[in-house]
């Protein structure tokens, strides 16, 4: 672990807390929004401890997860569209709370929190199974095809997990409208997955055979 990596991780963490807080609480017009506090807690508290574990056990994996700068123009577009999805989704959730458009029952928020935390556990399992995971599309030195565990069910379990995480976020926030906005996520990442698989087929030995073995991309028996 280096001081640079430590400071980079802390800075991104603090910026994430501040930015998401602004996107939700400012449109809500109040801090008296219990769903938002629940969401911030289940998002950032586990994230903090997960960052500490990665920093101590696998700083290289942490470095990869912090690096989100895409080199390819088409993937950069995917990142920007995802950013817009988050922007509109969180702002709409705050406005939904302020103006009481379509407010979901409290039990839905608690159920969403349970799904979110379960998804976090799946996220940790994906990271454990595949230490080559990067936030950018690339084939790394020494990388091998992973075909066990969750990778034996779908080819891109990280996207499966993020889909669960993203959709459960809006259930926690109690906004059906924002939930509908986040349903665009599979459409946004479809292009990314196509490009990613092209890169992996060209640069990763055995990936073509792996595609034939594991048929589904992110949703078992569906896609």
N, C-alpha and C positions, 0 to 999 in steps of 0.2 A: 504493500500500500504506500502511496506517495501523498505528500501534503497537497499537491495539485489535485489529485483525484478526490481527496477528502473535501477540500474546499468547493470543488465543482459539484459534488454530490449534495453538500449542505446548501449551496446557493440555489440549485435547481429545486430542491425540496422546499425551501422557504418561498421561492418565487411561485411554485405550484400552489402552495397553501394560500398565498396572498391573491393570486390571479383568480383561482376558482372561488374564493370567498367573495371577491368583488363581483364576479359574474353572476353569483347567486343572490347574495344579500342586497346588493345595490338595486337590482330590479324589484326585489321583494319589498324594498322600502323600510325594512325593519330587521333587527337581529332576532326578533321573537318568532323564529321559523324553526321549530324543533326538528323537522325533517332534514333541514340543511345541516344542523349540528350533528345529527345522527350520521348523515352521509359523510361529512368531513371527518368524523371520528373513525368510522370503519374504513375510510380510504387512507387517511394519513397516518394513523397509529400503527397498523400493520406494515405500512410502507416504510416507516421509520425503522422498525425492528428488522425488517427484511434487508434494508440497506446496510444496517450494522453487521448482519450475518454475512452478506456478500462481501462487505469491505474486509472482514476478518478472514473469511474462508476462501473467497474467490474474487479478488479485486479485478482480475481481467474481465470476468463476466460483468461486473458492475460497470466497468469502463465501456463495454460494448452496449450495455443497456442505456447508458447516458448519452451515447453518440447517436443522434437522430438525424444527422445531416445526410440527405440522400444525394448521390452523385448523378443519378439518372433523372432527366427532366420529367419523364412520365411518372416516376415514383415521387418526385417532388410535388407533382400535382395531386397525387393521392394524399400526401401528408397535408397539403393545404386544404383539400376538401374535408378531410377528417377534422382539421382545426375549425373550419366553418361549422361543421356539424356540432362540435362541442360548444362553440360560441352561441349558436342559435338555441341549442338544447338547454343549456344552463340558464341563459337569459330568459327563455320562455318559461322555465320552471319557476323562476323568481316572480315573473309577471303573473303566472298562473296562481301563485300563492297570494299575491297582492289583490288581484281582482276576482279571485274565486271562480275561475272559468270552469274547469273540470277537476275537482279535487277528489282524489282517490281516498278510500277509507283508510284509517290508521293501520288496520291489520295488513293491508297490502304493502305498506311501507316496511313493516316489520318482516313480512315474508320476503320482500325485496332485499332487506338487509341480510337475511339468512342465506339467500341465493348468492349475494355478493361475497360474503365471507367464505362460502363453500367454493366459489370460483377462485378466490384468492389461494385456497389450498391447492386447487388444480393448477393454478399459475406456478406455485412453488414446485409442484411435481414436474411440470414441463421444463422448468429451469434445471431441475435435478437430472432429468433424463437427457437433456441436450445442452451441454455447456458451450456449444458453438453459437447459440442464439444471439443474434445481433438485431438491432432496430433498423439496420440498413440491409439491403439485399446484396449479398456477397458470398463467395466461396472462400473459406479460410484455409490456411495451411494446416494440413493434417486432419481436415474435417472428414467425417465418415457418416454414412447413412445410418440414421437411428430408426429402427423398425420394431421396437418393443414398447410395452406399456401403452400410453396414450397414442404413440406414433404407430401402433399396430391397429388402431381403430380409424383414425383420420390422419391425413398427411400433414395437416397444419393445425395441431391442437392449440397452439398459441392463439390463433385467430378464433378458434372455438371458444376458448376461455375469455378472450377480450369481448366477444359478442355477448356472452353471459354477463360479464362485468358491466359493460356499457348499458345494456337494457335494464339490468337490475338497478343501476344508478337512478334512473328516472322513476322507477317504482318507489324507491326510498324517498325521493323528493316529492312524491305524490302527484306527478304531472303526467297525465295520459297524453297530452299534446306533445310534450317533449319526448315521451316514449315513442310516439309515431315518427318524430324527426330522426331519432336514432335508429329506426328501422332501415334507414338508408345505408347503414354501415356495410351490410353484405354487398350492396351494389358498388360502394366505393372501393372495397378491397378486392372485388372480383378481378379487376385489371391488374392489381398488384400481385395477386396470386398467379395469374397467367404469366406475367413477366418473371416472377420469382422461380417458377417451375422451369421456364426456359433456361434461365441462368444455371439452375441446379443440374438440369439434364446435360448441359454443355460442359460444366466444370466439376461435377461431383460423380465419381465412379459409382455405379450401381443404382443411381437414382431412377433411371428409366425402368429397371426391373422392379424397384420399390413401388413405382406408380402402378404397375400391373398387379402387384400383390395387394396394395391398399387402394381401394377404388374411390373412396370418398375424401373430399378435400377438408371440409370443416364440420359438416353435419352428417352423422351416420345415417345411411340409407336414404338420404335426400340429396346432398351435394358434396 
